[in-house]
Amino acid sequence: MHLYGTQTINAKGHLTIGGTDTVELATEYGTPLFVYDIQLFRERARAFQQTFEQQKIGYQVAYASKAFSSIAIYQVAAEENLSLDVVSGGELYTAIKAGFPKEKIHFHGNNKSEAELRMAFEEEIGCIVVDNFYEIDQLKKLSEQLERPMNILLRVTPGISAHTHDYITTGQEDSKFGFDLNNGQADKAFAETVHHAFLKVMGLHCHIGSQIFDTAAFRMASEKLVKKMAEWKEQYEYTCPVLNLGGGFGIRYTEEDQPLAPSEYVKEMIQTVKTVSADAGFDVPEIWIEPGRSLIGDAGTTLYTVGSTKEVPGTRQYIAVDGGMSDNIRPALYGAKYSSLLANKANAELTKQYTVAGKCCESGDKLIEQAQLPAAEPGDILSMFCTGAYGYSMASNYNRLARPAVVFVENGEHQLVIKRESYEDLIKQDVSYNPQVTRR
Ligand SMILES: *Cc1c(COP(=O)(O)O)cnc(C)c1O
């Protein structure tokens, strides 16, 4: 059995996280419940930062907050001196409400609205990662109209497909994101922005995929982007000071996943950037990275309560839990795999193989296809590991299920950071039908 971060099993045979008993957490807050191991999040952040410090290179580590966005996690990210990626006005608003340092906020997205861009200018955020020509036009207009400066990075697709699941690969040329590096689009984008009075081109950005285990793709991307910036220096006598290599560092969901330590990916990137820069006579740029999953993924655990069971004789045995695709759509969406444990029977022998089903009205609502567990009974607490990234942030109210609560645990203490939705919350935006309005 693999435990993550501060997880242990206590004398009662219960799973603990951050020094708190998860069975007690389930009783106190109800289930489904997201539990975040904040010490582990801090350790992950520091490991990335230390690697850059040791290699003596300018850097920013930006938490890609679409993985899990909330006021409280933004406040912890600020404590850890992280920068922050946001991809919508909603995430930006949350960051501002959290008091996150605005100059360290980076705004992403392939279709930012005018209102979102205007908000970015008015809040004077750190930079906008520009995705397309329409956005360049909008940024020029807005910056001239507001007479405000803005740092920009140009997002490019370097034509490298990292070996991962197709649905979550964005580095290929056939991608909805960014300027193509190979067919002249990136050059055109640079030419259109480099001399602009208010837009300051900081450099290039790429994000080649997610859940990547191999360093080769990162090395190839680093090389291509540095070479392009060196080429522009020759051509325009303009040195881009920043290279942003995105996120996508793989984590261990199950024993099938064998990630390198995060520092290993970063070391290889830095080495490549240094070598290629030296060869091209280019000043080593600052390196920015954007880990999402690898910062927050294994810090999150979901607790569910086991309810009904069903046996399909000779085929499989189902156990159903009180959540499902409404709080974690990744298994249904990508066939994502997870590991689990019965938190109240953490030392018991794993004598059964179950399919863990959710409670949503979809046959595909299965959380774990094959879970090795002790014999399960109604009322047992199932802990599903590594749900910290793209779990709560992709949660929905499908079937009008209320979204779970989220608690942070650290040093033996626990605190509620997102309340469980109530039935009242579910109808909060509903407006009663008025037959008078459409009566003829
Ligand atoms: C999603 C995303 C990330 C984070 O990806 P992870 O796989 O969670 O590390 C980083 N940068 C960009 C641009 C993204 O879209």
The ligand as an SDF file (V2000), in Angstrom:
LIG
                    3D

 15 15  0  0  0  0  0  0  0  0999 V2000
   -3.2860   22.9690  -17.1280 C   0  0  0  0  0  0  0  0  0  0  0  0
   -2.1000   23.8080  -17.3540 C   0  0  0  0  0  0  0  0  0  0  0  0
   -1.0090   23.7180  -16.5020 C   0  0  0  0  0  0  0  0  0  0  0  0
   -0.9130   22.7150  -15.3810 C   0  0  0  0  0  0  0  0  0  0  0  0
   -0.9040   21.4170  -15.8430 O   0  0  0  0  0  0  0  0  0  0  0  0
   -0.6270   20.2160  -14.7990 P   0  0  0  0  0  0  0  0  0  0  0  0
   -0.6930   19.0010  -15.6370 O   0  0  0  0  0  0  0  0  0  0  0  0
   -1.7190   20.2850  -13.7950 O   0  0  0  0  0  0  0  0  0  0  0  0
    0.6990   20.4660  -14.1980 O   0  0  0  0  0  0  0  0  0  0  0  0
    0.0490   24.5780  -16.7030 C   0  0  0  0  0  0  0  0  0  0  0  0
    0.0190   25.4840  -17.7080 N   0  0  0  0  0  0  0  0  0  0  0  0
   -1.0150   25.5950  -18.5470 C   0  0  0  0  0  0  0  0  0  0  0  0
   -0.9690   26.6130  -19.6130 C   0  0  0  0  0  0  0  0  0  0  0  0
   -2.1090   24.7640  -18.4120 C   0  0  0  0  0  0  0  0  0  0  0  0
   -3.1290   24.8800  -19.2570 O   0  0  0  0  0  0  0  0  0  0  0  0
  1  2  1  0
  2  3  1  0
  2 14  2  0
  3  4  1  0
  3 10  2  0
  4  5  1  0
  5  6  1  0
  6  7  2  0
  6  8  1  0
  6  9  1  0
 10 11  1  0
 11 12  2  0
 12 13  1  0
 12 14  1  0
 14 15  1  0
M  END
$$$$
